[in-house]
Amino acid sequence: MFKFPPAVASTYTDLVLKEPKPKTSIRKISLPKTVAEMLVKRHEDIENLKELFGEEYMDLNLVFASSCGRPIEGQVINRALTKLIKDNDLPPVVFHSFRHSSITYKLKWVGAT
């Protein structure tokens, strides 16, 4: 378990990274080549940010982090998703819905539906 340092001193919420409860939740996944390429690009971007910020970059070994290395909190993701939905006249969804749509597309991909 890792407790992230608070972004502001007056916060009342702890952001924690921990192992999933059932060990079966840890699994390997297949990624399309385009996603793998995006992750390689993201790694390069992070290395550039580390160089730019130097000691001010909080290196927590995260793939999805703010430009200074801190974790991106749920409310930030939710605001961005809400804006994306509004700007593109899309039906409203919550972020967790993507987990379910992901498995649906994987099942279609392997011909199970």
C-alpha positions, 0 to 999 in steps of 0.5 A, spaced: 500 500 500 502 506 498 499 513 501 500 519 496 502 525 499 497 530 499 497 536 494 494 541 499 495 541 506 488 542 508 485 536 504 481 531 508 482 525 503 487 520 502 489 518 495 491 510 496 494 505 491 494 498 493 493 491 491 487 489 489 483 484 494 482 478 490 489 476 487 485 474 481 484 481 479 491 481 477 492 479 470 495 480 463 491 484 458 492 484 450 493 491 447 492 493 440 499 496 437 496 503 437 495 503 444 502 500 446 505 505 441 501 511 445 504 508 452 511 508 449 510 516 447 507 517 454 513 514 457 517 519 452 513 525 455 514 523 462 521 523 461 521 529 458 517 532 464 522 529 469 528 533 465 524 539 465 521 539 472 528 536 475 527 535 483 520 538 482 517 532 478 514 528 483 516 521 480 511 516 483 512 511 477 505 513 474 503 512 467 497 517 468 499 523 472 499 530 472 505 534 468 508 534 475 508 527 476 502 527 481 496 522 481 490 525 477 484 525 481 477 522 480 474 529 480 479 531 474 477 525 470 470 526 471 470 534 469 474 532 463 469 527 461 463 531 462 466 536 458 468 531 452 461 529 453 458 536 452 462 539 447 461 533 442 453 532 444 454 525 446 450 521 451 452 522 458 456 516 462 460 515 468 467 513 467 466 506 470 462 505 464 468 504 460 470 498 464 464 495 462 464 497 455 471 495 454 469 487 456 464 488 451 468 490 445 473 484 447 468 479 447 465 481 440 473 481 438 473 474 440 467 472 437 463 470 444 457 475 442 
